[in-house]
Amino acid sequence: MRIPTVRVCLLAALATAACDDTVGGNVPVGGEEASDAALERFVRRAYIDLSGLPPSDADLAAEAAALRTGGNTPAARRALVQKLMGQASWANVWVEELENRVFGGDTLEVRYQFLCSIIRQQQEACRSCTAADPCDCSCQQLSTLKTERDQLATSASDLRGGTSTSAIERRYAMAIGYFALSGEPENRARALFDDFLGRPAEGEEIENARAMIFGGLGGGPAGLLFQRHGSNYADLIDIVFDDEIYREAVVAAVFERYLARQPSSAERSHFVSVLDANDPDAQVVIEAVLSSKEYFDP
């Protein structure tokens, strides 16, 4: 079966050869040169998706002109995408969207203020705390949550500094603030699958994840998931984030976020093979998708 041209182009987006190669040095194969309106639409879309804000009039004109001069090739579009992803605003937007997903619409600050306020009321050792920041207290439970919150607050700057998206997601998955309100271990297992694998957990998966959350006797294996044994919650997180299923979910999430569709089998296989198996980073997939002809001309 023939794969549609736009998807072939997307699969080729990481290669040096482009589907937008020109005939006679000017006109892209299979169509006319992009209009000024189309170039400006792409610039606006990329800015809003990657920075959360539209470009200024000056930026819009300059970036559209750069695309026109560069022939509107995937390489020219990639240059803009990389420029935007190199700015602080992109990392902030990416982390905000992650927090919105895993905290059910809460921000980091709201989630931890709520948890710390509850602990202040319930734990005798923490009731004497009077700081305006509910987590700012020397009692062990609140001190632990404050340290955790402060580390999570560095996620955007760490992402800009080279930390992978999977390492950031793993950090949130391990956080007390993430799973504290989940209730029963079964709900924690369901949340992990929904939030980081993009699908509901099946019955046997829930049962084995639940067993790992409870922990094995004497530190021994407690459950089996994705053909790997685990003894505790940390093992469960390693199993989830180290598996190819997670990398498939990363690819699917990028396609859904920026193209509003699921990847084809060929696209999924291609981009999973591109991702580092030990430390996958969604940024390489985002760059390719936003540089594609399909994103330019949806």
ZADO-1210 file (C-alpha; in nm, 4 decimals, padded with zeros to 6 digits):
<atoms>
<atom x="00.0000" y="00.0000" z="00.0000" code="MET" pos="1"/>
<atom x="00.1317" y="00.3443" z="-00.0902" code="ARG" pos="2"/>
<atom x="00.1984" y="00.5823" z="00.1996" code="ILE" pos="3"/>
<atom x="00.0627" y="00.9362" z="00.1360" code="PRO" pos="4"/>
<atom x="00.3293" y="01.1810" z="00.0168" code="THR" pos="5"/>
<atom x="00.3038" y="01.4082" z="00.3189" code="VAL" pos="6"/>
<atom x="00.3821" y="01.1157" z="00.5474" code="ARG" pos="7"/>
<atom x="00.6736" y="01.0033" z="00.3355" code="VAL" pos="8"/>
<atom x="00.8044" y="01.3589" z="00.3632" code="CYS" pos="9"/>
<atom x="00.7643" y="01.3492" z="00.7395" code="LEU" pos="10"/>
<atom x="00.9600" y="01.0261" z="00.7638" code="LEU" pos="11"/>
<atom x="01.2358" y="01.1875" z="00.5598" code="ALA" pos="12"/>
<atom x="01.2438" y="01.4988" z="00.7763" code="ALA" pos="13"/>
<atom x="01.5514" y="01.3826" z="00.9667" code="LEU" pos="14"/>
<atom x="01.7491" y="01.3170" z="00.6502" code="ALA" pos="15"/>
<atom x="01.9500" y="01.5724" z="00.4587" code="THR" pos="16"/>
<atom x="01.7486" y="01.5133" z="00.1395" code="ALA" pos="17"/>
<atom x="01.4099" y="01.6841" z="00.1446" code="ALA" pos="18"/>
<atom x="01.0750" y="01.6220" z="-00.0170" code="CYS" pos="19"/>
<atom x="01.0678" y="01.9924" z="-00.1004" code="ASP" pos="20"/>
<atom x="01.3620" y="01.9721" z="-00.3433" code="ASP" pos="21"/>
<atom x="01.3092" y="02.2173" z="-00.6259" code="THR" pos="22"/>
<atom x="01.2812" y="02.1973" z="-01.0009" code="VAL" pos="23"/>
<atom x="01.4749" y="02.4684" z="-01.1841" code="GLY" pos="24"/>
<atom x="01.5933" y="02.5996" z="-00.8492" code="GLY" pos="25"/>
<atom x="01.2663" y="02.7692" z="-00.7618" code="ASN" pos="26"/>
<atom x="00.9446" y="02.5679" z="-00.7609" code="VAL" pos="27"/>
<atom x="00.8932" y="02.2795" z="-00.5144" code="PRO" pos="28"/>
<atom x="00.8195" y="01.9436" z="-00.6728" code="VAL" pos="29"/>
<atom x="00.4481" y="01.8806" z="-00.6992" code="GLY" pos="30"/>
<atom x="00.3272" y="02.2340" z="-00.6308" code="GLY" pos="31"/>
<atom x="00.3780" y="02.6053" z="-00.6420" code="GLU" pos="32"/>
<atom x="00.6019" y="02.8200" z="-00.4282" code="GLU" pos="33"/>
<atom x="00.4426" y="02.8917" z="-00.0871" code="ALA" pos="34"/>
<atom x="00.2516" y="03.2185" z="-00.0620" code="SER" pos="35"/>
<atom x="00.3382" y="03.4916" z="00.1872" code="ASP" pos="36"/>
<atom x="00.0171" y="03.4082" z="00.3744" code="ALA" pos="37"/>
<atom x="00.1169" y="03.0415" z="00.4053" code="ALA" pos="38"/>
<atom x="00.4650" y="03.1327" z="00.5318" code="LEU" pos="39"/>
<atom x="00.3221" y="03.3712" z="00.7899" code="GLU" pos="40"/>
<atom x="00.0662" y="03.1118" z="00.8991" code="ARG" pos="41"/>
<atom x="00.3458" y="02.8618" z="00.9630" code="PHE" pos="42"/>
<atom x="00.5477" y="03.1155" z="01.1624" code="VAL" pos="43"/>
<atom x="00.2461" y="03.2049" z="01.3773" code="ARG" pos="44"/>
<atom x="00.1615" y="02.8406" z="01.4354" code="ARG" pos="45"/>
<atom x="00.5169" y="02.7482" z="01.5327" code="ALA" pos="46"/>
<atom x="00.5439" y="03.0440" z="01.7693" code="TYR" pos="47"/>
<atom x="00.2151" y="02.9664" z="01.9426" code="ILE" pos="48"/>
<atom x="00.2866" y="02.5925" z="01.9714" code="ASP" pos="49"/>
<atom x="00.6427" y="02.6331" z="02.0958" code="LEU" pos="50"/>
<atom x="00.6367" y="02.9588" z="02.2932" code="SER" pos="51"/>
<atom x="00.2721" y="02.9963" z="02.3850" code="GLY" pos="52"/>
<atom x="00.2578" y="03.3423" z="02.2281" code="LEU" pos="53"/>
<atom x="00.2194" y="03.4779" z="01.8734" code="PRO" pos="54"/>
<atom x="00.5219" y="03.6457" z="01.7136" code="PRO" pos="55"/>
<atom x="00.5585" y="04.0205" z="01.7107" code="SER" pos="56"/>
<atom x="00.4989" y="04.1905" z="01.3768" code="ASP" pos="57"/>
<atom x="00.8734" y="04.2343" z="01.3351" code="ALA" pos="58"/>
<atom x="00.9468" y="03.8670" z="01.4128" code="ASP" pos="59"/>
<atom x="00.6674" y="03.7530" z="01.1834" code="LEU" pos="60"/>
<atom x="00.8064" y="03.9528" z="00.8910" code="ALA" pos="61"/>
<atom x="01.1677" y="03.8514" z="00.9568" code="ALA" pos="62"/>
<atom x="01.0986" y="03.4783" z="00.9978" code="GLU" pos="63"/>
<atom x="00.8694" y="03.4635" z="00.6932" code="ALA" pos="64"/>
<atom x="01.1389" y="03.6386" z="00.4889" code="ALA" pos="65"/>
<atom x="01.4006" y="03.3897" z="00.6105" code="ALA" pos="66"/>
<atom x="01.1805" y="03.1002" z="00.5064" code="LEU" pos="67"/>
<atom x="01.1227" y="03.2554" z="00.1655" code="ARG" pos="68"/>
<atom x="01.4956" y="03.3090" z="00.1153" code="THR" pos="69"/>
<atom x="01.5674" y="02.9531" z="00.2274" code="GLY" pos="70"/>
<atom x="01.3189" y="02.8111" z="-00.0210" code="GLY" pos="71"/>
<atom x="01.0801" y="02.6930" z="00.2537" code="ASN" pos="72"/>
<atom x="01.2608" y="02.3597" z="00.2736" code="THR" pos="73"/>
<atom x="01.2447" y="02.1303" z="00.5783" code="PRO" pos="74"/>
<atom x="01.5913" y="02.2594" z="00.6703" code="ALA" pos="75"/>
<atom x="01.4699" y="02.6200" z="00.6591" code="ALA" pos="76"/>
<atom x="01.1662" y="02.5353" z="00.8715" code="ARG" pos="77"/>
<atom x="01.3813" y="02.3337" z="01.1103" code="ARG" pos="78"/>
<atom x="01.6032" y="02.6371" z="01.1671" code="ALA" pos="79"/>
<atom x="01.3038" y="02.8314" z="01.3005" code="LEU" pos="80"/>
<atom x="01.1837" y="02.5365" z="01.5086" code="VAL" pos="81"/>
<atom x="01.5280" y="02.4915" z="01.6666" code="GLN" pos="82"/>
<atom x="01.5510" y="02.8620" z="01.7354" code="LYS" pos="83"/>
<atom x="01.2179" y="02.8610" z="01.9183" code="LEU" pos="84"/>
<atom x="01.2976" y="02.5417" z="02.1090" code="MET" pos="85"/>
<atom x="01.6226" y="02.6983" z="02.2239" code="GLY" pos="86"/>
<atom x="01.4367" y="02.9739" z="02.4057" code="GLN" pos="87"/>
<atom x="01.3189" y="02.9663" z="02.7667" code="ALA" pos="88"/>
<atom x="00.9549" y="03.0008" z="02.6679" code="SER" pos="89"/>
<atom x="00.9469" y="02.6606" z="02.4956" code="TRP" pos="90"/>
<atom x="01.0776" y="02.4740" z="02.7994" code="ALA" pos="91"/>
<atom x="00.8299" y="02.6619" z="03.0188" code="ASN" pos="92"/>
<atom x="00.5386" y="02.5694" z="02.7904" code="VAL" pos="93"/>
<atom x="00.6458" y="02.2033" z="02.7730" code="TRP" pos="94"/>
<atom x="00.6711" y="02.1725" z="03.1524" code="VAL" pos="95"/>
<atom x="00.3422" y="02.3573" z="03.2049" code="GLU" pos="96"/>
<atom x="00.1680" y="02.1132" z="02.9727" code="GLU" pos="97"/>
<atom x="00.3276" y="01.8188" z="03.1552" code="LEU" pos="98"/>
<atom x="00.2128" y="01.9529" z="03.4929" code="GLU" pos="99"/>
<atom x="-00.1362" y="02.0187" z="03.3619" code="ASN" pos="100"/>
<atom x="-00.1529" y="01.6524" z="03.2567" code="ARG" pos="101"/>
<atom x="-00.0063" y="01.4840" z="03.5626" code="VAL" pos="102"/>
<atom x="-00.1541" y="01.7204" z="03.8238" code="PHE" pos="103"/>
<atom x="-00.5016" y="01.7178" z="03.6721" code="GLY" pos="104"/>
<atom x="-00.5017" y="02.0867" z="03.5876" code="GLY" pos="105"/>
<atom x="-00.3133" y="02.2055" z="03.8965" code="ASP" pos="106"/>
<atom x="00.0125" y="02.3961" z="03.8814" code="THR" pos="107"/>
<atom x="00.3148" y="02.2787" z="04.0770" code="LEU" pos="108"/>
<atom x="00.2644" y="02.5491" z="04.3383" code="GLU" pos="109"/>
<atom x="-00.1062" y="02.4804" z="04.3828" code="VAL" pos="110"/>
<atom x="-00.0540" y="02.1054" z="04.4175" code="ARG" pos="111"/>
<atom x="00.2164" y="02.1361" z="04.6835" code="TYR" pos="112"/>
<atom x="00.0421" y="02.4120" z="04.8762" code="GLN" pos="113"/>
<atom x="-00.2617" y="02.1880" z="04.9004" code="PHE" pos="114"/>
<atom x="-00.0647" y="01.8817" z="05.0137" code="LEU" pos="115"/>
<atom x="00.1426" y="02.0745" z="05.2646" code="CYS" pos="116"/>
<atom x="-00.1660" y="02.2455" z="05.4082" code="SER" pos="117"/>
<atom x="-00.3262" y="01.9058" z="05.4687" code="ILE" pos="118"/>
<atom x="-00.0131" y="01.7738" z="05.6422" code="ILE" pos="119"/>
<atom x="00.0047" y="02.0824" z="05.8633" code="ARG" pos="120"/>
<atom x="-00.3440" y="02.0047" z="05.9854" code="GLN" pos="121"/>
<atom x="-00.3037" y="01.6286" z="06.0256" code="GLN" pos="122"/>
<atom x="00.0513" y="01.5801" z="06.1552" code="GLN" pos="123"/>
<atom x="00.1134" y="01.6842" z="06.5139" code="GLU" pos="124"/>
<atom x="00.4814" y="01.7613" z="06.4498" code="ALA" pos="125"/>
<atom x="00.3862" y="02.0054" z="06.1726" code="CYS" pos="126"/>
<atom x="00.1015" y="02.1967" z="06.3392" code="ARG" pos="127"/>
<atom x="00.3311" y="02.4551" z="06.4955" code="SER" pos="128"/>
<atom x="00.4580" y="02.5714" z="06.1543" code="CYS" pos="129"/>
<atom x="00.3576" y="02.9309" z="06.0828" code="THR" pos="130"/>
<atom x="00.5468" y="03.0261" z="05.7639" code="ALA" pos="131"/>
<atom x="00.3354" y="03.1699" z="05.4831" code="ALA" pos="132"/>
<atom x="00.4633" y="02.8940" z="05.2570" code="ASP" pos="133"/>
<atom x="00.2759" y="02.5817" z="05.3774" code="PRO" pos="134"/>
<atom x="00.5719" y="02.3607" z="05.2846" code="CYS" pos="135"/>
<atom x="00.8308" y="02.5733" z="05.4673" code="ASP" pos="136"/>
<atom x="00.8660" y="02.3820" z="05.7933" code="CYS" pos="137"/>
<atom x="01.1307" y="02.1775" z="05.9686" code="SER" pos="138"/>
<atom x="00.9056" y="01.8772" z="06.0305" code="CYS" pos="139"/>
<atom x="01.0177" y="01.5830" z="05.8213" code="GLN" pos="140"/>
<atom x="00.7095" y="01.5407" z="05.6009" code="GLN" pos="141"/>
<atom x="00.6965" y="01.9051" z="05.4950" code="LEU" pos="142"/>
<atom x="01.0718" y="01.9363" z="05.4589" code="SER" pos="143"/>
<atom x="01.0659" y="01.6405" z="05.2190" code="THR" pos="144"/>
<atom x="00.7851" y="01.7926" z="05.0124" code="LEU" pos="145"/>
<atom x="00.9546" y="02.1318" z="04.9963" code="LYS" pos="146"/>
<atom x="01.2787" y="01.9750" z="04.8717" code="THR" pos="147"/>
<atom x="01.0846" y="01.7787" z="04.6120" code="GLU" pos="148"/>
<atom x="00.8853" y="02.0824" z="04.4990" code="ARG" pos="149"/>
<atom x="01.1981" y="02.2937" z="04.4670" code="ASP" pos="150"/>
<atom x="01.3652" y="02.0278" z="04.2530" code="GLN" pos="151"/>
<atom x="01.0614" y="01.9999" z="04.0259" code="LEU" pos="152"/>
<atom x="01.0617" y="02.3793" z="03.9925" code="ALA" pos="153"/>
<atom x="01.3984" y="02.3559" z="03.8131" code="THR" pos="154"/>
<atom x="01.2559" y="02.1294" z="03.5406" code="SER" pos="155"/>
<atom x="01.2212" y="02.3987" z="03.2733" code="ALA" pos="156"/>
<atom x="01.5748" y="02.5281" z="03.3261" code="SER" pos="157"/>
<atom x="01.7073" y="02.1707" z="03.3325" code="ASP" pos="158"/>
<atom x="01.5290" y="02.0983" z="03.0045" code="LEU" pos="159"/>
<atom x="01.6927" y="02.4037" z="02.8491" code="ARG" pos="160"/>
<atom x="02.0251" y="02.2844" z="02.9871" code="GLY" pos="161"/>
<atom x="02.0095" y="01.9495" z="02.8098" code="GLY" pos="162"/>
<atom x="01.8106" y="01.7207" z="03.0387" code="THR" pos="163"/>
<atom x="01.5919" y="01.4924" z="02.8274" code="SER" pos="164"/>
<atom x="01.2131" y="01.5068" z="02.8300" code="THR" pos="165"/>
<atom x="01.1999" y="01.1478" z="02.9586" code="SER" pos="166"/>
<atom x="01.4222" y="01.2356" z="03.2552" code="ALA" pos="167"/>
<atom x="01.1891" y="01.5234" z="03.3416" code="ILE" pos="168"/>
<atom x="00.8810" y="01.3020" z="03.3108" code="GLU" pos="169"/>
<atom x="01.0461" y="01.0337" z="03.5250" code="ARG" pos="170"/>
<atom x="01.1161" y="01.2989" z="03.7895" code="ARG" pos="171"/>
<atom x="00.7481" y="01.3868" z="03.8086" code="TYR" pos="172"/>
<atom x="00.6385" y="01.0217" z="03.8104" code="ALA" pos="173"/>
<atom x="00.8584" y="00.9570" z="04.1153" code="MET" pos="174"/>
<atom x="00.7329" y="01.2606" z="04.3053" code="ALA" pos="175"/>
<atom x="00.5157" y="01.2219" z="04.6155" code="ILE" pos="176"/>
<atom x="00.3205" y="01.5203" z="04.4902" code="GLY" pos="177"/>
<atom x="00.2247" y="01.3228" z="04.1808" code="TYR" pos="178"/>
<atom x="00.0856" y="01.0096" z="04.3412" code="PHE" pos="179"/>
<atom x="-00.0153" y="01.1328" z="04.6899" code="ALA" pos="180"/>
<atom x="-00.3747" y="01.2033" z="04.5872" code="LEU" pos="181"/>
<atom x="-00.4191" y="00.8872" z="04.3807" code="SER" pos="182"/>
<atom x="-00.5544" y="00.6832" z="04.6693" code="GLY" pos="183"/>
<atom x="-00.5369" y="00.3077" z="04.6300" code="GLU" pos="184"/>
<atom x="-00.2326" y="00.1520" z="04.4563" code="PRO" pos="185"/>
<atom x="-00.4624" y="00.0429" z="04.1726" code="GLU" pos="186"/>
<atom x="-00.5344" y="00.4084" z="04.1002" code="ASN" pos="187"/>
<atom x="-00.1631" y="00.4904" z="04.1033" code="ARG" pos="188"/>
<atom x="-00.1050" y="00.2171" z="03.8460" code="ALA" pos="189"/>
<atom x="-00.3880" y="00.3463" z="03.6278" code="ARG" pos="190"/>
<atom x="-00.2542" y="00.7017" z="03.6503" code="ALA" pos="191"/>
<atom x="00.0944" y="00.5945" z="03.5382" code="LEU" pos="192"/>
<atom x="-00.0436" y="00.4291" z="03.2269" code="PHE" pos="193"/>
<atom x="-00.2813" y="00.7151" z="03.1460" code="ASP" pos="194"/>
<atom x="-00.0298" y="00.9947" z="03.2048" code="ASP" pos="195"/>
<atom x="00.2917" y="00.8473" z="03.0663" code="PHE" pos="196"/>
<atom x="00.1939" y="00.5613" z="02.8337" code="LEU" pos="197"/>
<atom x="-00.1139" y="00.7246" z="02.6848" code="GLY" pos="198"/>
<atom x="-00.3433" y="00.4252" z="02.7296" code="ARG" pos="199"/>
<atom x="-00.5492" y="00.2521" z="02.9995" code="PRO" pos="200"/>
<atom x="-00.3784" y="-00.0204" z="03.1984" code="ALA" pos="201"/>
<atom x="-00.5140" y="-00.3727" z="03.1545" code="GLU" pos="202"/>
<atom x="-00.6234" y="-00.5863" z="03.4473" code="GLY" pos="203"/>
<atom x="-00.3059" y="-00.7930" z="03.4758" code="GLU" pos="204"/>
<atom x="-00.0921" y="-00.4821" z="03.4356" code="GLU" pos="205"/>
<atom x="-00.2788" y="-00.3108" z="03.7185" code="ILE" pos="206"/>
<atom x="-00.2369" y="-00.6128" z="03.9442" code="GLU" pos="207"/>
<atom x="00.1378" y="-00.6434" z="03.8827" code="ASN" pos="208"/>
<atom x="00.1973" y="-00.2694" z="03.9160" code="ALA" pos="209"/>
<atom x="-00.0045" y="-00.2727" z="04.2383" code="ARG" pos="210"/>
<atom x="00.2119" y="-00.5533" z="04.3739" code="ALA" pos="211"/>
<atom x="00.5287" y="-00.3526" z="04.3012" code="MET" pos="212"/>
<atom x="00.3855" y="-00.0460" z="04.4733" code="ILE" pos="213"/>
<atom x="00.3197" y="-00.2538" z="04.7849" code="PHE" pos="214"/>
<atom x="00.6702" y="-00.4029" z="04.7552" code="GLY" pos="215"/>
<atom x="00.8042" y="-00.7549" z="04.7628" code="GLY" pos="216"/>
<atom x="00.8825" y="-00.9359" z="05.0861" code="LEU" pos="217"/>
<atom x="01.2469" y="-00.8967" z="05.1800" code="GLY" pos="218"/>
<atom x="01.3070" y="-00.6888" z="04.8711" code="GLY" pos="219"/>
<atom x="01.2283" y="-00.9792" z="04.6383" code="GLY" pos="220"/>
<atom x="01.0313" y="-00.9538" z="04.3121" code="PRO" pos="221"/>
<atom x="00.6728" y="-00.8451" z="04.3609" code="ALA" pos="222"/>
<atom x="00.5353" y="-00.8263" z="04.0081" code="GLY" pos="223"/>
<atom x="00.6060" y="-00.8792" z="03.6396" code="LEU" pos="224"/>
<atom x="00.5432" y="-00.6054" z="03.3833" code="LEU" pos="225"/>
<atom x="00.6640" y="-00.5899" z="03.0213" code="PHE" pos="226"/>
<atom x="00.8637" y="-00.9112" z="03.0828" code="GLN" pos="227"/>
<atom x="01.0579" y="-00.7532" z="03.3712" code="ARG" pos="228"/>
<atom x="01.0322" y="-00.8221" z="03.7427" code="HIS" pos="229"/>
<atom x="01.0085" y="-00.5373" z="03.9914" code="GLY" pos="230"/>
<atom x="01.0220" y="-00.5179" z="04.3702" code="SER" pos="231"/>
<atom x="00.9051" y="-00.1642" z="04.4485" code="ASN" pos="232"/>
<atom x="00.7728" y="00.1621" z="04.3055" code="TYR" pos="233"/>
<atom x="01.1164" y="00.2742" z="04.1836" code="ALA" pos="234"/>
<atom x="01.1476" y="-00.0528" z="03.9889" code="ASP" pos="235"/>
<atom x="00.8025" y="00.0062" z="03.8411" code="LEU" pos="236"/>
<atom x="00.9065" y="00.3503" z="03.7178" code="ILE" pos="237"/>
<atom x="01.2230" y="00.2064" z="03.5619" code="ASP" pos="238"/>
<atom x="01.0235" y="-00.0644" z="03.3847" code="ILE" pos="239"/>
<atom x="00.7692" y="00.1852" z="03.2480" code="VAL" pos="240"/>
<atom x="01.0213" y="00.4432" z="03.1257" code="PHE" pos="241"/>
<atom x="01.2793" y="00.1982" z="02.9891" code="ASP" pos="242"/>
<atom x="01.0375" y="00.0038" z="02.7704" code="ASP" pos="243"/>
<atom x="00.9735" y="00.0525" z="02.4002" code="GLU" pos="244"/>
<atom x="00.6067" y="00.1045" z="02.4888" code="ILE" pos="245"/>
<atom x="00.7043" y="00.4335" z="02.6529" code="TYR" pos="246"/>
<atom x="00.8963" y="00.5448" z="02.3432" code="ARG" pos="247"/>
<atom x="00.5923" y="00.4629" z="02.1306" code="GLU" pos="248"/>
<atom x="00.3838" y="00.6764" z="02.3655" code="ALA" pos="249"/>
<atom x="00.6301" y="00.9646" z="02.3303" code="VAL" pos="250"/>
<atom x="00.5982" y="00.9538" z="01.9512" code="VAL" pos="251"/>
<atom x="00.2194" y="00.9282" z="01.9656" code="ALA" pos="252"/>
<atom x="00.1956" y="01.2224" z="02.2068" code="ALA" pos="253"/>
<atom x="00.4009" y="01.4453" z="01.9747" code="VAL" pos="254"/>
<atom x="00.1857" y="01.3570" z="01.6733" code="PHE" pos="255"/>
<atom x="-00.1344" y="01.4150" z="01.8668" code="GLU" pos="256"/>
<atom x="-00.0125" y="01.7443" z="02.0125" code="ARG" pos="257"/>
<atom x="00.1164" y="01.9024" z="01.6908" code="TYR" pos="258"/>
<atom x="-00.0634" y="01.7210" z="01.4068" code="LEU" pos="259"/>
<atom x="-00.3866" y="01.6212" z="01.5850" code="ALA" pos="260"/>
<atom x="-00.3559" y="01.2617" z="01.4665" code="ARG" pos="261"/>
<atom x="-00.1935" y="00.9344" z="01.5614" code="GLN" pos="262"/>
<atom x="00.1231" y="00.8261" z="01.3757" code="PRO" pos="263"/>
<atom x="00.1005" y="00.5531" z="01.1167" code="SER" pos="264"/>
<atom x="00.2737" y="00.2228" z="01.1908" code="SER" pos="265"/>
<atom x="00.5651" y="00.3252" z="00.9667" code="ALA" pos="266"/>
<atom x="00.5989" y="00.6644" z="01.1337" code="GLU" pos="267"/>
<atom x="00.5824" y="00.5142" z="01.4817" code="ARG" pos="268"/>
<atom x="00.8462" y="00.2544" z="01.3977" code="SER" pos="269"/>
<atom x="01.0755" y="00.5126" z="01.2386" code="HIS" pos="270"/>
<atom x="01.0686" y="00.7629" z="01.5214" code="PHE" pos="271"/>
<atom x="01.0933" y="00.4987" z="01.7954" code="VAL" pos="272"/>
<atom x="01.4159" y="00.3832" z="01.6266" code="SER" pos="273"/>
<atom x="01.5431" y="00.7426" z="01.6289" code="VAL" pos="274"/>
<atom x="01.4880" y="00.7883" z="02.0026" code="LEU" pos="275"/>
<atom x="01.7687" y="00.6924" z="02.2419" code="ASP" pos="276"/>
<atom x="01.6568" y="00.3697" z="02.4077" code="ALA" pos="277"/>
<atom x="01.8270" y="00.4628" z="02.7349" code="ASN" pos="278"/>
<atom x="01.7330" y="00.8312" z="02.7522" code="ASP" pos="279"/>
<atom x="01.4621" y="00.9148" z="02.4958" code="PRO" pos="280"/>
<atom x="01.4066" y="01.2819" z="02.4236" code="ASP" pos="281"/>
<atom x="01.0876" y="01.3966" z="02.2516" code="ALA" pos="282"/>
<atom x="01.2648" y="01.7052" z="02.1195" code="GLN" pos="283"/>
<atom x="01.4076" y="01.5185" z="01.8182" code="VAL" pos="284"/>
<atom x="01.0563" y="01.4073" z="01.7190" code="VAL" pos="285"/>
<atom x="00.9110" y="01.7541" z="01.7770" code="ILE" pos="286"/>
<atom x="01.1751" y="01.9073" z="01.5500" code="GLU" pos="287"/>
<atom x="01.1004" y="01.6614" z="01.2697" code="ALA" pos="288"/>
<atom x="00.7228" y="01.6949" z="01.2955" code="VAL" pos="289"/>
<atom x="00.7212" y="02.0743" z="01.3029" code="LEU" pos="290"/>
<atom x="00.9665" y="02.0887" z="01.0118" code="SER" pos="291"/>
<atom x="00.7478" y="01.8659" z="00.7959" code="SER" pos="292"/>
<atom x="00.5370" y="01.9637" z="00.4994" code="LYS" pos="293"/>
<atom x="00.2293" y="01.8296" z="00.6779" code="GLU" pos="294"/>
<atom x="00.2731" y="02.0691" z="00.9689" code="TYR" pos="295"/>
<atom x="00.3411" y="02.3559" z="00.7279" code="PHE" pos="296"/>
<atom x="00.0357" y="02.2828" z="00.5179" code="ASP" pos="297"/>
<atom x="-00.2143" y="02.0919" z="00.7368" code="PRO" pos="298"/>
</atoms>
